[in-house]
């Protein structure tokens, strides 16, 4: 794939993943589990989003 196509597709995919994980975390924290029950998932979600952003940068943005 060309650089521009890879950049746009990677950005869209990473954004969709992070928005989904953020919404799921928000839903768990404000729902039945409460903040205390949703905190572990929130921490894991932040780590997963950070890893996804790093992988996007490593695969799509950084010139090798």
C-alpha positions as a LaTeX table, in Angstrom:
\begin{tabular}{lrrr}
\hline
Residue & $x$ (\AA) & $y$ (\AA) & $z$ (\AA) \\
\hline
Unk1 & 0.00 & 0.00 & 0.00 \\
Unk2 & 1.07 & 3.55 & $-0.50$ \\
Unk3 & 2.15 & 5.69 & 2.43 \\
Unk4 & $-0.97$ & 7.88 & 2.36 \\
Unk5 & $-3.38$ & 4.95 & 2.17 \\
Unk6 & $-1.63$ & 3.17 & 5.02 \\
Unk7 & $-1.66$ & 6.36 & 7.11 \\
Unk8 & $-5.37$ & 7.06 & 6.61 \\
Unk9 & $-6.50$ & 3.44 & 7.10 \\
Unk10 & $-4.32$ & 3.05 & 10.21 \\
Unk11 & $-5.58$ & 6.32 & 11.68 \\
Unk12 & $-9.24$ & 5.43 & 11.11 \\
Unk13 & $-8.77$ & 1.95 & 12.58 \\
Unk14 & $-6.89$ & 3.20 & 15.61 \\
Unk15 & $-9.45$ & 5.93 & 16.28 \\
Unk16 & $-12.36$ & 3.49 & 16.01 \\
Unk17 & $-10.66$ & 1.09 & 18.43 \\
Unk18 & $-9.85$ & 3.80 & 20.99 \\
Unk19 & $-13.35$ & 5.31 & 20.79 \\
Unk20 & $-14.89$ & 1.85 & 21.27 \\
Unk21 & $-12.66$ & 1.03 & 24.25 \\
Unk22 & $-13.30$ & 4.48 & 25.77 \\
Unk23 & $-17.06$ & 4.15 & 25.38 \\
Unk24 & $-17.06$ & 0.66 & 26.83 \\
Unk25 & $-14.99$ & 1.84 & 29.78 \\
Unk26 & $-17.33$ & 4.78 & 30.35 \\
Unk27 & $-20.36$ & 2.50 & 30.17 \\
Unk28 & $-18.91$ & 0.06 & 32.70 \\
Unk29 & $-17.83$ & 2.83 & 35.08 \\
Unk30 & $-21.16$ & 4.68 & 35.07 \\
Unk31 & $-23.34$ & 1.58 & 35.08 \\
Unk32 & $-23.91$ & $-1.14$ & 37.62 \\
Unk33 & $-20.21$ & $-1.66$ & 38.43 \\
Unk34 & $-19.62$ & 1.95 & 39.46 \\
Unk35 & $-16.26$ & 3.66 & 39.31 \\
Unk36 & $-14.58$ & 1.18 & 41.66 \\
Unk37 & $-15.69$ & $-1.79$ & 39.56 \\
Unk38 & $-14.83$ & $-0.09$ & 36.28 \\
Unk39 & $-11.40$ & 1.18 & 37.31 \\
Unk40 & $-9.49$ & $-2.02$ & 36.46 \\
Unk41 & $-11.05$ & $-2.11$ & 33.00 \\
Unk42 & $-10.30$ & 1.59 & 32.56 \\
Unk43 & $-6.62$ & 1.01 & 33.35 \\
Unk44 & $-6.44$ & $-1.95$ & 30.98 \\
Unk45 & $-8.27$ & 0.07 & 28.31 \\
Unk46 & $-5.78$ & 2.93 & 28.60 \\
Unk47 & $-2.89$ & 0.51 & 28.24 \\
Unk48 & $-4.48$ & $-1.14$ & 25.19 \\
Unk49 & $-5.13$ & 2.25 & 23.56 \\
Unk50 & $-1.56$ & 3.35 & 24.25 \\
Unk51 & $-0.26$ & 0.15 & 22.64 \\
Unk52 & $-2.56$ & 0.62 & 19.63 \\
Unk53 & $-1.34$ & 4.20 & 19.16 \\
Unk54 & 2.28 & 3.07 & 19.41 \\
Unk55 & 1.66 & 0.32 & 16.85 \\
Unk56 & 0.03 & 2.86 & 14.51 \\
Unk57 & 3.03 & 5.13 & 14.85 \\
Unk58 & 5.48 & 2.25 & 14.36 \\
Unk59 & 3.73 & 0.77 & 11.32 \\
Unk60 & 2.31 & 3.80 & 9.55 \\
Unk61 & 4.07 & 7.00 & 10.54 \\
Unk62 & 7.71 & 6.13 & 11.21 \\
Unk63 & 9.91 & 5.87 & 8.15 \\
Unk64 & 12.01 & 2.74 & 8.21 \\
\hline
\end{tabular}
